[in-house]
Structure formats: C-alpha cells, structure tokens
Amino acid sequence: LAALEPAQVAEAAANAPVRTTEVRLALARVKIELGAADEAGALLDELDAERPGDWRVGWYRAVGLLARGRTAEAEPLFDRMYGLLPGEA
C-alpha cells in the first residue's frame, strides 16, 4: 500500500474485507492527507471508543491537527504520545 497514491490507499482500505484497527488507522491517515479531516476524526472517534488508550489514535489526531495548521493544539498531544513511548522521548 505504501507505493500507492493516497486516494488509492483510501479506496483499498475502505474496501478491505476485514476492517482491522490497522486498516482503519491507515484510512484515517490517508483521509488526513486528502484533507478530509472530519472523516478521519470520525474514524478516530470509533477507534478511541473501541480501543481506549491506544496511543496511535492520539498520534493521528495530532497529525490531523498539524495538517490543518493547528500546531498549538497538536503539540500537547504529541508530547503525551512521546511520554507514553519511553524509548522515543
């Protein structure tokens, strides 16, 4: 999937026979890349309800904010994610 254009990844993820967490995270990522922040946010809300505490959901929320130029809101989310991943801080 990495070699595909974002729209192709979105289509592949949306049509995946099994919608795993990873497939939905990939779909959220490409929605962010395509400027569909509301759709990405809805996917992330679903994942957050199903997998509370999954750091990847917070990471993609921060990426979405950053992509929209909302750096002041993204920064504390990124800081929190770095705190959750001790080897990354």
DSSP file (Angstrom, degrees, kcal/mol; ACC not computed):
  #  RESIDUE AA STRUCTURE BP1 BP2  ACC     N-H-->O    O-->H-N    N-H-->O    O-->H-N    TCO  KAPPA ALPHA  PHI   PSI    X-CA   Y-CA   Z-CA
    1    1 A L    >         0   0    0      0, 0.0     3,-1.6     0, 0.0     8,-0.1   0.000 360.0 360.0 360.0 -26.5    0.0    0.0    0.0
    2    2 A A  T 3   +     0   0    0      1,-0.3     7,-0.1     7,-0.0     0, 0.0   0.777 360.0  54.6 -62.7 -26.3    2.9    2.4    0.6
    3    3 A A  T 3  S+     0   0    0      2,-0.1    -1,-0.3     6,-0.0     2,-0.1   0.555  93.4  92.4 -84.8  -7.3    3.6    2.7   -3.1
    4    4 A L  S <  S-     0   0    0     -3,-1.6     0, 0.0     1,-0.1     0, 0.0  -0.440  84.8-102.5 -85.5 159.3    0.0    3.8   -3.9
    5    5 A E    >>  -     0   0    0     -2,-0.1     4,-2.2     1,-0.1     3,-0.6  -0.435  40.1-105.7 -70.8 154.4   -1.3    7.3   -4.1
    6    6 A P  H 3> S+     0   0    0      0, 0.0     4,-2.7     0, 0.0     5,-0.2   0.871 120.8  52.9 -53.2 -41.2   -3.4    8.4   -1.1
    7    7 A A  H 3> S+     0   0    0      1,-0.2     4,-2.1     2,-0.2     5,-0.1   0.874 109.6  49.4 -63.9 -35.3   -6.7    8.1   -2.9
    8    8 A Q  H <> S+     0   0    0     -3,-0.6     4,-2.6     2,-0.2    -1,-0.2   0.887 110.7  49.4 -70.1 -38.7   -5.8    4.5   -3.9
    9    9 A V  H  X S+     0   0    0     -4,-2.2     4,-3.0     2,-0.2     5,-0.3   0.919 109.9  52.1 -64.2 -43.0   -4.9    3.6   -0.4
   10   10 A A  H  X S+     0   0    0     -4,-2.7     4,-2.6    -5,-0.2    -2,-0.2   0.919 111.5  46.5 -59.2 -44.3   -8.2    5.1    0.8
   11   11 A E  H  X S+     0   0    0     -4,-2.1     4,-1.7     2,-0.2    -1,-0.2   0.928 113.6  48.1 -64.7 -45.1  -10.1    3.0   -1.7
   12   12 A A  H  < S+     0   0    0     -4,-2.6    -2,-0.2     1,-0.2    -1,-0.2   0.914 115.0  45.3 -62.4 -43.2   -8.2   -0.1   -0.8
   13   13 A A  H >< S+     0   0    0     -4,-3.0     3,-1.1     1,-0.2    -2,-0.2   0.904 111.5  51.9 -68.2 -40.9   -8.7    0.4    3.0
   14   14 A A  H 3< S+     0   0    0     -4,-2.6    -1,-0.2    -5,-0.3    -2,-0.2   0.818 116.0  41.7 -64.6 -29.7  -12.4    1.3    2.6
   15   15 A N  T 3< S+     0   0    0     -4,-1.7    -1,-0.2    -5,-0.2    -2,-0.2   0.277  82.6 133.6-101.3   9.9  -12.9   -1.9    0.6
   16   16 A A    <   -     0   0    0     -3,-1.1     3,-0.1    -4,-0.2    -3,-0.1  -0.350  60.1-132.5 -61.7 138.5  -10.8   -4.2    2.8
   17   17 A P  S    S+     0   0    0      0, 0.0     2,-0.4     0, 0.0    -1,-0.1   0.805  96.9  36.9 -64.7 -27.9  -12.6   -7.5    3.5
   18   18 A V  S    S-     0   0    0      2,-0.0     2,-1.4     0, 0.0     5,-0.1  -0.992  75.1-149.7-126.4 125.6  -11.6   -7.1    7.2
   19   19 A R        +     0   0    0     -2,-0.4    -6,-0.0     4,-0.1    -5,-0.0  -0.601  30.3 174.7 -96.3  75.9  -11.6   -3.7    8.8
   20   20 A T     >  -     0   0    0     -2,-1.4     4,-2.3     1,-0.1     5,-0.2  -0.164  48.4-100.1 -70.6 170.7   -8.9   -4.2   11.4
   21   21 A T  H  > S+     0   0    0      1,-0.2     4,-2.4     2,-0.2     5,-0.2   0.917 125.4  51.9 -56.5 -44.0   -7.6   -1.4   13.6
   22   22 A E  H  > S+     0   0    0      1,-0.2     4,-2.3     2,-0.2    -1,-0.2   0.882 107.9  50.8 -64.8 -38.9   -4.6   -1.1   11.3
   23   23 A V  H  > S+     0   0    0      2,-0.2     4,-2.2     1,-0.2    -1,-0.2   0.922 112.4  46.8 -64.1 -43.6   -6.8   -0.8    8.2
   24   24 A R  H  X S+     0   0    0     -4,-2.3     4,-2.4     2,-0.2    -2,-0.2   0.856 111.0  51.6 -69.5 -33.8   -8.9    1.9    9.9
   25   25 A L  H  X S+     0   0    0     -4,-2.4     4,-2.5     2,-0.2    -1,-0.2   0.908 110.0  49.7 -66.2 -40.4   -5.7    3.8   11.1
   26   26 A A  H  X S+     0   0    0     -4,-2.3     4,-2.2     2,-0.2    -2,-0.2   0.903 111.2  49.6 -62.5 -40.4   -4.4    3.7    7.5
   27   27 A L  H  X S+     0   0    0     -4,-2.2     4,-2.2     2,-0.2    -2,-0.2   0.910 110.1  50.1 -65.5 -42.0   -7.7    5.0    6.3
   28   28 A A  H  X S+     0   0    0     -4,-2.4     4,-2.2     2,-0.2    -2,-0.2   0.915 109.5  52.7 -61.0 -42.4   -7.6    7.8    8.8
   29   29 A R  H  X S+     0   0    0     -4,-2.5     4,-2.2     1,-0.2    -2,-0.2   0.930 111.8  43.6 -60.7 -46.2   -4.1    8.7    7.8
   30   30 A V  H  X S+     0   0    0     -4,-2.2     4,-2.2     2,-0.2    -1,-0.2   0.837 109.4  57.1 -72.7 -29.3   -4.9    9.0    4.1
   31   31 A K  H  <>S+     0   0    0     -4,-2.2     5,-3.0     2,-0.2     4,-0.3   0.912 108.1  48.6 -62.9 -40.1   -8.1   10.9    4.9
   32   32 A I  H ><5S+     0   0    0     -4,-2.2     3,-1.4     1,-0.2    -2,-0.2   0.939 111.2  49.6 -61.7 -47.0   -5.9   13.4    6.7
   33   33 A E  H 3<5S+     0   0    0     -4,-2.2    -2,-0.2     1,-0.3    -1,-0.2   0.845 110.8  50.3 -60.5 -34.3   -3.5   13.5    3.7
   34   34 A L  T 3<5S-     0   0    0     -4,-2.2    -1,-0.3    -5,-0.1    -2,-0.2   0.442 119.1-110.1 -86.0   0.3   -6.5   14.1    1.4
   35   35 A G  T < 5S+     0   0    0     -3,-1.4     2,-1.0    -4,-0.3     3,-0.2   0.653  78.8 130.6  82.6  15.4   -7.9   17.0    3.6
   36   36 A A     >< +     0   0    0     -5,-3.0     4,-2.2    -6,-0.2     5,-0.2  -0.530  20.2 156.9 -99.2  65.4  -10.9   15.0    4.8
   37   37 A A  H  >  +     0   0    0     -2,-1.0     4,-2.8     1,-0.2    -1,-0.2   0.848  68.1  54.7 -63.0 -37.3  -10.3   15.8    8.5
   38   38 A D  H  > S+     0   0    0     -3,-0.2     4,-2.1     2,-0.2    -1,-0.2   0.912 109.9  46.7 -64.9 -41.1  -13.9   15.3    9.5
   39   39 A E  H  > S+     0   0    0      2,-0.2     4,-2.0     1,-0.2    -2,-0.2   0.910 113.5  48.7 -65.7 -42.1  -13.9   11.8    8.1
   40   40 A A  H  X S+     0   0    0     -4,-2.2     4,-2.5     1,-0.2    -2,-0.2   0.919 110.1  52.4 -62.2 -43.1  -10.6   11.0    9.7
   41   41 A G  H  X S+     0   0    0     -4,-2.8     4,-2.3     1,-0.2    -2,-0.2   0.884 107.1  51.9 -60.8 -39.8  -11.9   12.4   13.0
   42   42 A A  H  X S+     0   0    0     -4,-2.1     4,-2.1     2,-0.2    -1,-0.2   0.911 110.7  48.1 -64.0 -42.4  -15.0   10.1   12.8
   43   43 A L  H  X S+     0   0    0     -4,-2.0     4,-2.4     1,-0.2    -2,-0.2   0.918 112.3  49.0 -62.3 -43.3  -12.8    7.0   12.3
   44   44 A L  H  X S+     0   0    0     -4,-2.5     4,-2.6     1,-0.2    -2,-0.2   0.860 107.8  54.5 -67.1 -35.0  -10.6    8.0   15.1
   45   45 A D  H  X S+     0   0    0     -4,-2.3     4,-2.0     2,-0.2    -1,-0.2   0.925 109.2  48.5 -62.0 -44.2  -13.6    8.6   17.4
   46   46 A E  H  X S+     0   0    0     -4,-2.1     4,-1.9     1,-0.2    -2,-0.2   0.939 113.7  46.4 -59.5 -48.1  -14.8    5.0   16.6
   47   47 A L  H  X S+     0   0    0     -4,-2.4     4,-3.2     1,-0.2    -1,-0.2   0.886 109.5  53.9 -63.9 -39.0  -11.3    3.6   17.3
   48   48 A D  H  < S+     0   0    0     -4,-2.6    -1,-0.2     1,-0.2    -2,-0.2   0.881 109.0  49.2 -63.7 -37.8  -11.0    5.6   20.5
   49   49 A A  H  < S+     0   0    0     -4,-2.0    -1,-0.2     1,-0.2    -2,-0.2   0.871 118.8  39.0 -67.9 -36.6  -14.3    4.1   21.8
   50   50 A E  H  < S+     0   0    0     -4,-1.9    -2,-0.2     1,-0.2    -1,-0.2   0.819 129.7  27.8 -81.7 -33.0  -13.2    0.6   20.9
   51   51 A R  S >< S-     0   0    0     -4,-3.2     3,-2.2    -5,-0.2    -1,-0.2  -0.508  77.0-170.5-131.6  63.4   -9.6    0.9   22.0
   52   52 A P  T 3  S+     0   0    0      0, 0.0     3,-0.1     0, 0.0    -3,-0.1  -0.302  76.1  23.9 -58.7 136.2   -9.3    3.4   24.7
   53   53 A G  T 3  S+     0   0    0      1,-0.3     2,-0.7    -5,-0.1    -5,-0.1   0.389  78.5 143.6  90.8  -4.1   -5.7    4.2   25.5
   54   54 A D    X>  -     0   0    0     -3,-2.2     3,-1.2     1,-0.2     4,-0.9  -0.599  42.9-151.1 -70.9 114.6   -4.3    3.1   22.1
   55   55 A W  H 3> S+     0   0    0     -2,-0.7     4,-2.2     1,-0.3    -1,-0.2   0.765  88.3  68.4 -60.8 -26.6   -1.6    5.7   21.5
   56   56 A R  H 3> S+     0   0    0      1,-0.2     4,-2.5     2,-0.2    -1,-0.3   0.840  94.4  56.0 -65.1 -32.8   -1.9    5.5   17.7
   57   57 A V  H <> S+     0   0    0     -3,-1.2     4,-2.0     2,-0.2    -1,-0.2   0.948 110.1  44.7 -63.7 -47.8   -5.4    7.2   17.9
   58   58 A G  H  X S+     0   0    0     -4,-0.9     4,-2.3     1,-0.2    -2,-0.2   0.876 111.0  55.3 -62.0 -38.1   -3.9   10.2   19.7
   59   59 A W  H  X S+     0   0    0     -4,-2.2     4,-2.5     1,-0.2    -2,-0.2   0.946 109.7  44.8 -60.7 -49.1   -1.0   10.3   17.3
   60   60 A Y  H  X S+     0   0    0     -4,-2.5     4,-2.5     2,-0.2    -1,-0.2   0.826 109.5  56.1 -69.2 -29.9   -3.2   10.5   14.3
   61   61 A R  H  X S+     0   0    0     -4,-2.0     4,-2.2    -5,-0.2    -1,-0.2   0.940 110.1  46.3 -61.2 -45.0   -5.4   13.1   16.0
   62   62 A A  H  X S+     0   0    0     -4,-2.3     4,-2.6     1,-0.2    -2,-0.2   0.903 111.2  51.4 -64.0 -41.4   -2.2   15.2   16.5
   63   63 A V  H  X S+     0   0    0     -4,-2.5     4,-2.6     1,-0.2    -1,-0.2   0.910 109.2  51.7 -61.2 -41.9   -1.2   14.6   12.9
   64   64 A G  H  X S+     0   0    0     -4,-2.5     4,-1.1     2,-0.2    -2,-0.2   0.903 110.7  47.2 -62.2 -41.8   -4.6   15.8   11.7
   65   65 A L  H  <>S+     0   0    0     -4,-2.2     5,-2.8     1,-0.2     3,-0.5   0.921 112.2  50.1 -64.5 -43.5   -4.4   18.9   13.8
   66   66 A L  H ><5S+     0   0    0     -4,-2.6     3,-1.8     1,-0.2    -2,-0.2   0.898 106.2  55.6 -61.4 -41.2   -0.9   19.6   12.4
   67   67 A A  H 3<5S+     0   0    0     -4,-2.6    -1,-0.2     1,-0.3    -2,-0.2   0.776 107.7  50.0 -63.7 -26.0   -2.1   19.1    8.9
   68   68 A R  T 3<5S-     0   0    0     -4,-1.1    -1,-0.3    -3,-0.5    -2,-0.2   0.298 121.5-107.6 -95.0   9.2   -4.7   21.8    9.4
   69   69 A G  T < 5S+     0   0    0     -3,-1.8     2,-1.1     1,-0.1     3,-0.3   0.663  79.0 133.2  78.2  15.8   -2.1   24.2   10.8
   70   70 A R    >>< +     0   0    0     -5,-2.8     4,-1.9     1,-0.2     3,-0.6  -0.484  17.6 153.5 -98.5  63.0   -3.4   23.9   14.4
   71   71 A T  H 3>  +     0   0    0     -2,-1.1     4,-2.6     1,-0.2    -1,-0.2   0.839  64.7  59.8 -64.6 -36.0    0.1   23.4   15.9
   72   72 A A  H 34 S+     0   0    0     -3,-0.3    -1,-0.2     1,-0.2    -2,-0.1   0.847 111.8  41.3 -63.6 -32.5   -0.8   24.8   19.3
   73   73 A E  H <> S+     0   0    0     -3,-0.6     4,-0.7     2,-0.1    -1,-0.2   0.812 115.1  51.2 -81.4 -32.1   -3.4   22.0   19.7
   74   74 A A  H  X S+     0   0    0     -4,-1.9     4,-2.5     1,-0.2     3,-0.3   0.865  96.4  69.2 -73.2 -36.4   -1.2   19.3   18.2
   75   75 A E  H  X S+     0   0    0     -4,-2.6     4,-2.6     1,-0.2     5,-0.2   0.893  98.2  46.6 -55.9 -48.9    1.8   20.0   20.4
   76   76 A P  H  > S+     0   0    0      0, 0.0     4,-2.1     0, 0.0    -1,-0.2   0.854 112.2  52.6 -65.7 -29.7    0.4   18.7   23.7
   77   77 A L  H  X S+     0   0    0     -4,-0.7     4,-2.2    -3,-0.3    -2,-0.2   0.929 110.5  46.8 -67.1 -44.1   -1.0   15.6   22.0
   78   78 A F  H  X S+     0   0    0     -4,-2.5     4,-2.5     1,-0.2     5,-0.2   0.913 110.8  53.0 -62.3 -41.5    2.4   14.8   20.6
   79   79 A D  H  X S+     0   0    0     -4,-2.6     4,-1.9    -5,-0.2    -1,-0.2   0.908 109.0  49.7 -59.5 -41.8    4.0   15.5   24.0
   80   80 A R  H  X S+     0   0    0     -4,-2.1     4,-1.4     2,-0.2    -1,-0.2   0.912 109.9  50.6 -63.5 -42.5    1.6   13.0   25.5
   81   81 A M  H  X S+     0   0    0     -4,-2.2     4,-1.0     1,-0.2     3,-0.3   0.912 109.0  50.9 -63.5 -42.2    2.4   10.4   22.9
   82   82 A Y  H  < S+     0   0    0     -4,-2.5     3,-0.4     1,-0.2     7,-0.4   0.870 107.9  54.1 -62.6 -35.8    6.1   10.8   23.5
   83   83 A G  H  < S+     0   0    0     -4,-1.9    -1,-0.2     1,-0.2    -2,-0.2   0.804 105.9  52.4 -67.3 -28.9    5.5   10.3   27.2
   84   84 A L  H  < S+     0   0    0     -4,-1.4    -1,-0.2    -3,-0.3    -2,-0.2   0.694 105.6  57.5 -78.6 -19.5    3.7    7.0   26.5
   85   85 A L  S >X S-     0   0    0     -4,-1.0     3,-2.5    -3,-0.4     4,-0.9  -0.766  70.1-173.1-114.0  83.9    6.6    5.7   24.5
   86   86 A P  G >4 S+     0   0    0      0, 0.0     3,-0.5     0, 0.0    -1,-0.2   0.790  81.4  53.3 -52.9 -36.7    9.6    5.8   26.9
   87   87 A G  G 34 S+     0   0    0      1,-0.2    -5,-0.1     2,-0.1    -2,-0.0   0.620 107.9  53.0 -74.5 -10.6   12.2    4.8   24.3
   88   88 A E  G <4        0   0    0     -3,-2.5    -1,-0.2    -6,-0.3    -5,-0.1   0.652 360.0 360.0 -97.6 -18.8   11.1    7.6   22.0
   89   89 A A    <<        0   0    0     -4,-0.9    -1,-0.2    -3,-0.5    -2,-0.1   0.492 360.0 360.0 -74.1 360.0   11.3   10.6   24.3
